[in-house]
Amino acid sequence: MSPRPRKQARIPHPLYRLALVCSKKLDGAAAERVASELEDLGVSVFLHNKEATDGDNWTVTLTTLGPPDLKEVARRLAALAKNENIKGLPKTLRARRLPEKNWLQHVHDNFPPVTIGQFFVRGSHFKGRTPKGLVPLHIDAATAFGSGEHQTTKGCMLAFEALEKKNTIKNALDMGCGSGILAIAIKKIWPRAKVTAVDIDPESVRVTQRHARMNRVALKAAAGDGFNTPLAKQKAPYDLVAANILAGPLIGMAKDLSRVLSRGGYCVLSGLLKRQAAEVAAAYEKQGLTLKRRIPQGDWMTLVFQSPT
């Protein structure tokens, strides 16, 4: 008699997903603005262009821990429609609780190892070996952005790889650290560097610290208000600052970021769409920085700047 199949464990969780169903096509700039407005209401905001090869038709999906505040979402969408003339935003909102499932198996199936340049990004569920010659990064899918599969993360890591060839980084900052993947990548390829990680979300800081322990690297991490965070001020100036956020916040922090760069220091900026690259670049060039490299990845762009020497 053959053994009865084991029933998969169903692990309860409080995750909800709110997909914005728009009555008109949403262009990239509008989708980015909507995402920026809603990002503090959940654990992630996902942007997807359904017509990536021909035109604009973006979707925005908010994931939350527990039911989302639909009244607050509706209020913010109404303000965007009125004040910024973003058309087609939904007035009726419906969130759904994500189904319970064997999340360990789900992570295993949906987050396979990713090779990005010299980095081999793997979750703790992966039991194989790191390919010879690659730098292992142990990052789990968690309630913080950055598990290696997004094109903005890839762009940053390819930028680090290019910088490593001719530069020694001694002091680095990951602003908006999310999962900590960029801070840990910096520490992996420049082991002697002092690395600081900052995020406005305390959960992201906890995840970063856990991932640092998993990767056996030492770094300092703190939650706070960007460059006003005491730890970020204390450790400045930096010869490398990484910021994988959104175009709007990147433009807004141009002056503060430039001030904490050492002479000849670099900043790696990502989280921006290709169409937003010129506007972001202009904000940093206005601060006296020089654009050294563009790294396109799909619809997204990563920019590398250097401060005056």
C-alpha positions as CSV (number, residue, x, y, z in Angstrom):
1,M,0.0,0.0,0.0
2,S,1.5,3.3,-1.0
3,P,1.9,6.0,1.6
4,R,-0.8,8.7,1.7
5,P,0.5,12.1,0.4
6,R,1.4,14.6,3.1
7,K,-1.0,17.5,3.4
8,Q,0.8,20.8,2.7
9,A,0.9,23.1,5.7
10,R,-1.2,26.2,5.3
11,I,0.4,29.0,7.2
12,P,-1.9,31.9,8.2
13,H,-0.8,35.4,7.3
14,P,-2.3,38.9,7.3
15,L,-1.4,39.9,3.7
16,Y,-3.9,41.8,1.6
17,R,-3.6,43.0,-2.0
18,L,-5.3,46.0,-3.5
19,A,-5.1,46.3,-7.3
20,L,-6.1,49.7,-8.8
21,V,-8.4,49.0,-11.8
22,C,-8.3,52.3,-13.8
23,S,-10.9,53.2,-16.4
24,K,-8.3,54.8,-18.6
25,K,-4.7,53.8,-19.4
26,L,-2.2,55.1,-16.8
27,D,1.1,56.4,-18.2
28,G,4.4,55.8,-16.4
29,A,4.6,59.2,-14.8
30,A,1.1,59.0,-13.4
31,A,1.7,55.5,-12.1
32,E,4.9,56.6,-10.4
33,R,3.0,59.5,-8.8
34,V,0.3,57.1,-7.5
35,A,2.8,54.7,-6.2
36,S,4.7,57.5,-4.4
37,E,1.4,58.6,-2.8
38,L,0.4,55.2,-1.5
39,E,3.8,53.6,-0.6
40,D,3.6,54.4,3.1
41,L,0.2,52.7,3.5
42,G,1.6,49.2,2.8
43,V,4.6,46.9,2.7
44,S,5.1,47.2,-1.0
45,V,3.8,49.0,-4.2
46,F,4.2,47.1,-7.4
47,L,4.3,48.9,-10.8
48,H,3.8,46.9,-14.0
49,N,3.5,48.0,-17.6
50,K,1.1,45.7,-19.5
51,E,2.4,47.2,-22.8
52,A,6.1,47.2,-22.0
53,T,7.1,46.8,-25.6
54,D,4.6,49.3,-27.2
55,G,3.1,52.1,-25.3
56,D,1.9,52.9,-21.7
57,N,-0.6,50.9,-19.7
58,W,0.6,50.8,-16.1
59,T,-1.0,49.0,-13.2
60,V,-0.4,49.8,-9.5
61,T,-0.9,47.2,-6.8
62,L,-0.6,47.8,-3.1
63,T,0.2,45.0,-0.6
64,T,-0.6,45.5,3.0
65,L,-0.2,43.7,6.4
66,G,-3.8,43.5,7.4
67,P,-6.8,45.1,5.5
68,P,-5.8,48.3,3.8
69,D,-7.3,51.6,4.8
70,L,-9.6,52.0,1.8
71,K,-11.0,55.3,2.9
72,E,-7.5,56.8,3.1
73,V,-6.5,55.3,-0.3
74,A,-9.7,56.7,-1.8
75,R,-9.0,60.1,-0.3
76,R,-5.5,60.2,-1.7
77,L,-6.6,59.0,-5.1
78,A,-9.3,61.7,-5.2
79,A,-6.7,64.4,-4.3
80,L,-4.4,63.1,-7.2
81,A,-7.3,63.3,-9.6
82,K,-8.2,66.8,-8.5
83,N,-4.8,68.4,-7.9
84,E,-2.7,66.6,-10.6
85,N,-5.4,65.8,-13.2
86,I,-4.6,62.1,-13.2
87,K,-7.6,60.6,-15.0
88,G,-9.2,57.2,-14.7
89,L,-8.3,56.4,-11.1
90,P,-10.8,54.1,-9.5
91,K,-13.5,55.3,-7.1
92,T,-14.5,51.8,-6.0
93,L,-11.8,49.9,-4.2
94,R,-11.8,46.2,-3.3
95,A,-8.9,44.5,-1.5
96,R,-8.5,40.8,-1.3
97,R,-6.8,38.7,1.3
98,L,-4.1,36.6,-0.2
99,P,-4.8,32.9,0.0
100,E,-3.1,30.9,2.7
101,K,-0.6,28.4,1.2
102,N,2.6,26.6,2.0
103,W,4.6,29.8,1.9
104,L,7.9,28.0,2.2
105,Q,7.1,26.0,-0.9
106,H,5.8,29.2,-2.6
107,V,9.1,31.1,-1.9
108,H,11.1,28.1,-3.2
109,D,9.1,28.0,-6.4
110,N,8.9,31.7,-7.1
111,F,12.2,33.0,-5.8
112,P,14.9,30.8,-7.4
113,P,18.5,31.9,-7.2
114,V,19.4,34.9,-9.4
115,T,22.8,35.6,-10.9
116,I,23.5,39.4,-11.3
117,G,27.0,40.0,-12.6
118,Q,29.4,38.5,-10.0
119,F,26.6,38.1,-7.4
120,F,24.6,34.9,-6.7
121,V,21.4,35.9,-4.8
122,R,19.9,33.0,-3.0
123,G,17.2,32.5,-0.3
124,S,17.7,30.4,2.8
125,H,15.4,27.8,1.2
126,F,18.1,27.1,-1.5
127,K,20.2,24.1,-0.5
128,G,22.5,24.0,-3.5
129,R,26.0,25.4,-3.9
130,T,27.1,28.8,-5.0
131,P,28.7,28.5,-8.5
132,K,32.4,28.9,-8.4
133,G,33.7,32.4,-8.8
134,L,30.4,34.1,-7.8
135,V,29.8,36.1,-4.6
136,P,26.9,34.6,-2.6
137,L,24.1,36.9,-1.2
138,H,21.6,35.2,1.1
139,I,18.4,37.3,0.9
140,D,14.9,36.0,1.7
141,A,11.7,37.3,0.3
142,A,10.3,39.3,3.2
143,T,8.3,42.3,4.2
144,A,10.9,44.7,2.7
145,F,11.8,45.5,-0.8
146,G,14.8,43.9,-2.5
147,S,15.2,40.2,-3.2
148,G,17.3,40.6,-6.3
149,E,14.7,40.0,-9.0
150,H,13.7,43.6,-9.7
151,Q,15.5,45.4,-12.5
152,T,16.3,48.4,-10.3
153,T,18.2,46.2,-7.8
154,K,20.0,44.5,-10.7
155,G,21.0,47.9,-12.1
156,C,22.5,49.0,-8.7
157,M,24.5,45.7,-8.3
158,L,25.9,46.0,-11.9
159,A,26.9,49.6,-11.0
160,F,28.8,48.3,-7.9
161,E,30.6,45.7,-10.1
162,A,31.7,48.4,-12.5
163,L,32.9,50.7,-9.7
164,E,34.9,47.9,-8.0
165,K,37.3,47.6,-11.0
166,K,38.9,51.0,-10.3
167,N,37.7,52.1,-6.9
168,T,38.3,51.3,-3.2
169,I,35.2,52.1,-1.1
170,K,35.9,52.8,2.5
171,N,32.6,54.3,3.7
172,A,29.2,53.7,2.2
173,L,25.6,54.5,2.8
174,D,22.5,52.6,1.6
175,M,19.7,55.1,1.8
176,G,16.3,53.4,1.7
177,C,17.8,50.0,2.4
178,G,14.7,47.8,2.2
179,S,15.9,44.3,2.6
180,G,19.5,45.4,2.9
181,I,20.6,43.7,-0.3
182,L,22.6,46.7,-1.6
183,A,24.3,47.4,1.7
184,I,25.3,43.7,2.0
185,A,26.5,43.6,-1.7
186,I,28.7,46.6,-1.0
187,K,30.2,44.9,2.1
188,K,30.7,41.7,0.2
189,I,32.9,43.3,-2.6
190,W,34.6,45.9,-0.4
191,P,35.0,43.8,2.9
192,R,36.9,46.6,4.7
193,A,34.3,49.3,4.0
194,K,32.2,50.7,6.8
195,V,28.6,50.4,5.6
196,T,25.5,52.2,7.0
197,A,21.9,51.4,6.1
198,V,19.0,53.7,6.7
199,D,15.3,53.4,6.0
200,I,12.2,55.2,7.1
201,D,10.5,51.9,7.9
202,P,11.7,50.1,11.1
203,E,10.6,46.8,9.6
204,S,13.1,47.3,6.8
205,V,15.8,47.9,9.3
206,R,15.0,44.7,11.2
207,V,15.1,42.7,7.9
208,T,18.4,44.3,6.9
209,Q,19.9,43.4,10.3
210,R,18.7,39.8,10.0
211,H,20.1,39.5,6.4
212,A,23.4,41.0,7.6
213,R,23.6,38.2,10.2
214,M,22.7,35.6,7.6
215,N,25.5,36.9,5.4
216,R,28.0,37.2,8.3
217,V,28.7,40.9,7.5
218,A,28.9,43.8,9.9
219,L,27.0,47.0,9.2
220,K,25.1,49.7,11.0
221,A,21.4,50.2,10.4
222,A,18.9,52.6,11.7
223,A,15.3,53.9,11.0
224,G,14.8,57.6,10.5
225,D,14.1,60.5,8.3
226,G,16.5,60.1,5.4
227,F,19.7,62.2,5.7
228,N,18.4,63.7,8.9
229,T,18.8,60.3,10.7
230,P,21.4,60.7,13.4
231,L,23.4,57.7,12.3
232,A,23.5,58.9,8.6
233,K,24.8,62.3,9.8
234,Q,27.3,60.7,12.2
235,K,28.9,58.5,9.6
236,A,29.2,61.1,6.8
237,P,31.0,61.9,4.5
238,Y,30.6,58.8,2.2
239,D,32.6,57.8,-0.8
240,L,29.6,55.7,-2.0
241,V,25.8,56.4,-1.5
242,A,23.3,54.0,-3.0
243,A,19.6,55.0,-3.2
244,N,17.1,52.7,-4.9
245,I,13.9,54.6,-4.2
246,L,11.6,56.5,-6.6
247,A,12.3,59.4,-9.0
248,G,10.4,62.0,-6.9
249,P,12.3,61.3,-3.7
250,L,15.6,61.1,-5.5
251,I,15.1,64.5,-7.0
252,G,14.0,65.9,-3.6
253,M,17.1,64.6,-1.8
254,A,19.6,65.7,-4.5
255,K,21.0,68.5,-2.3
256,D,21.2,66.5,0.9
257,L,22.8,63.5,-0.9
258,S,25.4,65.7,-2.6
259,R,26.4,67.3,0.7
260,V,27.3,63.9,2.3
261,L,29.5,62.7,-0.6
262,S,33.2,62.9,-0.1
263,R,35.4,64.5,-2.8
264,G,35.4,62.2,-5.8
265,G,32.7,60.1,-4.2
266,Y,30.0,58.2,-6.1
267,C,26.3,57.8,-5.8
268,V,24.2,55.1,-7.5
269,L,20.6,56.1,-8.1
270,S,17.8,53.7,-9.1
271,G,14.0,53.2,-8.9
272,L,13.5,55.6,-11.8
273,L,11.9,54.9,-15.2
274,K,13.9,55.6,-18.4
275,R,11.7,58.6,-19.2
276,Q,12.5,60.1,-15.8
277,A,16.3,59.8,-16.1
278,A,16.9,63.2,-17.7
279,E,14.9,65.0,-14.9
280,V,16.8,63.1,-12.1
281,A,20.1,63.7,-13.8
282,A,19.4,67.4,-14.1
283,A,18.8,67.6,-10.3
284,Y,22.2,66.1,-9.5
285,E,24.1,67.9,-12.2
286,K,22.7,71.1,-10.7
287,Q,24.6,70.1,-7.5
288,G,27.8,69.8,-9.4
289,L,27.9,66.1,-9.8
290,T,28.9,64.4,-13.1
291,L,27.0,61.6,-14.7
292,K,29.4,58.8,-15.2
293,R,27.3,55.8,-16.3
294,R,23.7,54.9,-17.4
295,I,22.6,51.3,-16.8
296,P,19.3,50.4,-18.5
297,Q,17.3,47.4,-17.3
298,G,14.0,46.9,-19.1
299,D,11.8,50.0,-18.4
300,W,14.1,51.2,-15.6
301,M,17.4,53.1,-15.4
302,T,20.2,53.2,-12.9
303,L,22.4,56.4,-12.9
304,V,26.0,56.7,-11.5
305,F,27.3,60.1,-10.5
306,Q,30.6,61.4,-9.2
307,S,31.2,64.4,-7.0
308,P,34.0,66.8,-7.9
309,T,37.5,65.6,-7.0
